[in-house]
Amino acid sequence: MKKLPRTRLRILEPADIPRAVRIAEAAGWNQTDTDWRNLLRLAPETCFGLECEGALAATTTAVCYERKLAWIGMVLTDADYRRRGFARRLMEHAIEALAQRQVAWIKLDATEMGAPLYRSLGFQDECAVERWGRSGGDAEQARDLTWAVPTLLDLPALDLTAFGADRSPLLAVLAPLGAAELPGQGYAMARPGAKAAYFGPCVSRSTEAAHELLRWFLGPHPHAPVYWDLLPDNAEAVRLACAFGFAPVRRLVRMARPGAPGAAPLAHDDSKVFAIAGFEYG
């Protein structure tokens, strides 16, 4: 009888990051070493890996926004270990871990390849989400905007209204990588990527404010490739992306499932979301 390979499901650790980065790079994803470190910093108990014969073969992360919402991301399997059910095992484990935490809702952004698995686990389609890209363009005059934490009195409330859950810890982790605000109107963040600079999240009360925040982002990247993940149902975000020379690169589907019985609907306002924080964050 053929001996089955030895596997172990466990929590991801910082020592796993180099291997996780290589798996993500092989899949063509944009996350960097810093992105993985931030995920483990935000969710030290709900980032999971599956070993096969001692080697990290697959990953899944789940960032919790209090008990209101958890966001699953980084569902990756090394090419040498696919078609063994590793992603399903990790997803089932993550869902159970979130149920124990009594998280009301679980969401994710699914690729075409991953969507059938998620539907089989009770996730339902919520809306489309698209990655738009720009390889370079005319130099933009950057707005002189700065991130000043003491002045952000109403932006956490604005972000909560837009996103539907308090993600202040996430914003605090991402802000040092690049952030700007228009007081009382909105904010945007930026970070480096393995393949392209990343614009997002961006939450704004108006298209005009989002326009200024986008100028702030594009100023230092006039000829560099950039990614922008948006919700195509936000027609103003799409209009702005077209005006600045962006074009769709890939299309995913945002999916949700209750994490706890009788969970109340999660209110959110996508019209204020001009850029999501990333497929791994929502």
Phi and psi in degrees as a GROMACS rama.xvg file:
@    title "Ramachandran Plot"
@    xaxis  label "Phi"
@    yaxis  label "Psi"
@TYPE xy
-69.5996  131.161  LYS-2
-75.0179  129.296  LYS-3
-74.0826  143.547  LEU-4
-63.5672  145.793  PRO-5
-79.6037  127.373  ARG-6
-125.96  156.235  THR-7
-149.746  127.813  ARG-8
-99.4048  129.666  LEU-9
-153.695  173.091  ARG-10
-74.201  138.406  ILE-11
-68.6498  146.189  LEU-12
-125.573  160.492  GLU-13
-53.5906  -32.5419  PRO-14
-64.7234  -18.3302  ALA-15
-81.3202  -12.629  ASP-16
-60.0831  -46.4421  ILE-17
-56.4328  -41.8899  PRO-18
-67.8525  -42.0107  ARG-19
-62.039  -39.556  ALA-20
-61.1879  -43.2185  VAL-21
-64.1214  -39.2117  ARG-22
-64.0489  -43.7487  ILE-23
-65.5528  -41.6215  ALA-24
-63.0365  -40.8352  GLU-25
-63.3599  -28.3534  ALA-26
-84.1412  -4.55395  ALA-27
81.4615  19.2021  GLY-28
-83.3696  165.927  TRP-29
-99.8108  -5.44728  ASN-30
-70.1219  147.782  GLN-31
-110.04  176.692  THR-32
-54.4782  -42.8488  ASP-33
-63.422  -38.7522  THR-34
-60.7669  -44.4371  ASP-35
-63.1402  -41.7247  TRP-36
-63.5693  -38.4836  ARG-37
-67.7217  -37.5371  ASN-38
-60.8147  -45.5654  LEU-39
-68.5522  -30.0678  LEU-40
-69.2441  -40.7072  ARG-41
-77.3926  -32.1663  LEU-42
-135.939  64.5953  ALA-43
-65.1621  -20.7265  PRO-44
-106.562  -3.91723  GLU-45
-130.85  28.588  THR-46
-110.541  121.444  CYS-47
-120.273  150.36  PHE-48
-133.382  155.736  GLY-49
-122.326  120.984  LEU-50
-89.972  146.459  GLU-51
-130.228  116.09  CYS-52
52.1471  41.355  GLU-53
84.1199  -5.2415  GLY-54
-106.666  136.73  ALA-55
-64.3276  120.809  LEU-56
-112.342  -24.5997  ALA-57
-156.36  155.045  ALA-58
-138.485  156.77  THR-59
-154.833  134.842  THR-60
-119.93  153.725  THR-61
-143.728  108.692  ALA-62
-94.3766  123.899  VAL-63
-95.7723  132.152  CYS-64
-104.984  86.6893  TYR-65
54.0876  -141.657  GLU-66
-101.604  7.55306  ARG-67
-82.2951  -37.7591  LYS-68
-155.797  141.828  LEU-69
-123.411  143.066  ALA-70
-117.186  119.833  TRP-71
-92.3191  137.627  ILE-72
-154.502  -178.013  GLY-73
53.1086  40.4272  MET-74
-81.0548  94.9054  VAL-75
-129.846  141.398  LEU-76
-130.087  129.539  THR-77
-55.9981  141.075  ASP-78
-56.0058  -31.3675  ALA-79
-74.2233  -10.0871  ASP-80
-122.269  14.9199  TYR-81
-75.4836  163.968  ARG-82
64.0778  31.4952  ARG-83
-118.81  5.48753  ARG-84
79.9281  15.6701  GLY-85
-66.821  -41.0852  PHE-86
-62.8446  -41.4392  ALA-87
-62.6781  -44.6043  ARG-88
-59.6557  -44.3754  ARG-89
-66.0448  -41.8931  LEU-90
-63.885  -44.9378  MET-91
-61.73  -40.0356  GLU-92
-65.3729  -42.8609  HIS-93
-63.7666  -43.5385  ALA-94
-61.5145  -41.2761  ILE-95
-65.8671  -41.7686  GLU-96
-62.4158  -38.3181  ALA-97
-72.2754  -33.942  LEU-98
-63.2435  -39.7067  ALA-99
-64.6813  -28.9187  GLN-100
-84.1991  -3.85549  ARG-101
59.9317  41.406  GLN-102
-75.0555  130.17  VAL-103
-69.0908  -43.8324  ALA-104
-133.835  149.579  TRP-105
-126.48  130.805  ILE-106
-130.695  164.527  LYS-107
-163.732  163.442  LEU-108
-110.19  116.184  ASP-109
-102.559  134.931  ALA-110
-75.5754  167.591  THR-111
-60.2122  -35.7826  GLU-112
-68.6618  -39.4275  MET-113
-85.113  -21.743  GLY-114
-54.8596  -44.4696  ALA-115
-58.678  -38.5875  PRO-116
-61.8409  -46.5491  LEU-117
-66.215  -38.2607  TYR-118
-63.4923  -36.7188  ARG-119
-67.9624  -17.5636  SER-120
-99.6244  11.6178  LEU-121
97.3373  4.05239  GLY-122
-79.0983  144.486  PHE-123
-123.357  148.207  GLN-124
-63.1864  137.12  ASP-125
-112.302  -49.5871  GLU-126
-167.449  169.533  CYS-127
-82.2559  152.924  ALA-128
-138.071  137.179  VAL-129
-128.036  144.165  GLU-130
-94.619  125.75  ARG-131
-111.313  148.771  TRP-132
-137.02  161.004  GLY-133
-144.399  125.986  ARG-134
-81.2357  -15.6009  SER-135
157.138  163.623  GLY-136
-166.445  -170.171  GLY-137
-65.0213  145.181  ASP-138
-59.939  132.874  ALA-139
-98.6961  145.39  GLU-140
-79.3861  110.672  GLN-141
-70.5094  137.171  ALA-142
-74.3007  141.085  ARG-143
-85.6308  80.264  ASP-144
-113.132  144.676  LEU-145
-130.5  155.932  THR-146
-94.7297  113.442  TRP-147
-126.085  99.9349  ALA-148
-54.7268  -42.4733  VAL-149
-60.632  -21.5427  PRO-150
-89.8808  -6.53304  THR-151
-83.1732  66.74  LEU-152
-81.5621  -34.5349  LEU-153
-112.604  -7.0419  ASP-154
-67.7826  -36.7391  LEU-155
-57.0867  -38.4794  PRO-156
-67.7956  -40.0622  ALA-157
-62.7063  -44.5399  LEU-158
-64.7673  -39.375  ASP-159
-62.0557  -43.1833  LEU-160
-62.129  -41.4042  THR-161
-73.0215  -48.8814  ALA-162
-85.7607  -35.217  PHE-163
102.796  -5.5202  GLY-164
-152.029  155.166  ALA-165
-76.7464  114.28  ASP-166
-119.286  35.6609  ARG-167
-55.3623  -41.8519  SER-168
-59.6274  -38.5318  PRO-169
-63.4844  -47.3395  LEU-170
-61.5462  -36.824  LEU-171
-66.6889  -33.8053  ALA-172
-74.3908  -38.4584  VAL-173
-79.9865  -28.4339  LEU-174
-54.6154  -42.725  ALA-175
-63.344  -17.2791  PRO-176
-79.2536  -16.9658  LEU-177
146.564  119.145  GLY-178
-155.754  152.961  ALA-179
-148.134  156.194  ALA-180
-138.223  152.624  GLU-181
-113.111  106.034  LEU-182
-49.8723  125.614  PRO-183
79.6766  -7.68333  GLY-184
-113.669  -35.9661  GLN-185
163.925  179.597  GLY-186
-146.663  164.165  TYR-187
-146.171  155.107  ALA-188
-131.139  161.662  MET-189
-146.387  149.46  ALA-190
-153.801  156.254  ARG-191
-69.0035  157.037  PRO-192
-134.822  163.715  GLY-193
-66.678  -29.3169  ALA-194
-117.334  -28.5187  LYS-195
-158.363  151.471  ALA-196
-63.5113  148.009  ALA-197
-117.895  128.911  TYR-198
-101.619  116.739  PHE-199
143.218  153.399  GLY-200
-74.5657  160.242  PRO-201
-139.112  117.727  CYS-202
-121.391  128.643  VAL-203
-145.508  147.057  SER-204
-77.6397  -17.3397  ARG-205
-149.867  159.446  SER-206
-65.6194  -35.669  THR-207
-62.3128  -43.4134  GLU-208
-67.1602  -40.7554  ALA-209
-61.7946  -37.0154  ALA-210
-58.9943  -46.1311  HIS-211
-66.9689  -37.6639  GLU-212
-68.1508  -35.7279  LEU-213
-66.9077  -39.3653  LEU-214
-60.1413  -40.446  ARG-215
-58.3245  -43.934  TRP-216
-67.7162  -44.747  PHE-217
-74.4074  -21.5197  LEU-218
-51.0412  -51.0593  GLY-219
-78.4705  -3.77188  PRO-220
-126.387  52.5205  HIS-221
-66.0394  -29.8572  PRO-222
-125.867  8.63518  HIS-223
-93.0674  152.504  ALA-224
-67.9633  138.767  PRO-225
-136.204  149.495  VAL-226
-115.733  147.227  TYR-227
-144.287  114.354  TRP-228
-97.2522  122.964  ASP-229
-134.205  167.702  LEU-230
-97.7578  112.801  LEU-231
-64.7305  -16.6985  PRO-232
-68.4942  -18.0688  ASP-233
-84.771  92.2295  ASN-234
-60.3444  -32.3155  ALA-235
-69.1244  -36.6673  GLU-236
-64.4472  -41.8989  ALA-237
-63.7676  -43.9791  VAL-238
-60.7144  -42.3062  ARG-239
-66.0467  -41.6998  LEU-240
-62.0313  -43.1494  ALA-241
-63.5546  -40.5406  CYS-242
-64.1196  -27.4958  ALA-243
-100.581  14.7534  PHE-244
83.6116  17.4705  GLY-245
-85.429  156.713  PHE-246
-142.641  151.911  ALA-247
-62.9416  139.579  PRO-248
-111.669  -44  VAL-249
-154.364  157.821  ARG-250
-124.559  131.765  ARG-251
-122.32  178.016  LEU-252
-126.963  129.617  VAL-253
-79.6563  131.007  ARG-254
-128.754  154.295  MET-255
-145.053  152.325  ALA-256
-149.192  148.597  ARG-257
-64.702  140.506  PRO-258
-96.2765  -18.2252  GLY-259
-136.683  145.064  ALA-260
-59.2183  138.501  PRO-261
69.7228  22.9005  GLY-262
-61.5071  131.377  ALA-263
-69.3296  148.555  ALA-264
-54.3384  143.226  PRO-265
-92.7269  109.53  LEU-266
-76.673  136.511  ALA-267
-154.759  162.997  HIS-268
-128.109  92.1206  ASP-269
-66.5818  -17.1629  ASP-270
-66.9564  -19.0585  SER-271
-95.6994  -8.28682  LYS-272
-92.2713  103.347  VAL-273
-92.9817  -18.688  PHE-274
-155.02  135.411  ALA-275
-79.2319  171.764  ILE-276
-81.1349  -16.42  ALA-277
140.724  156.872  GLY-278
-61.1717  -24.8235  PHE-279
-87.9062  -9.60713  GLU-280
-120.725  -26.1244  TYR-281
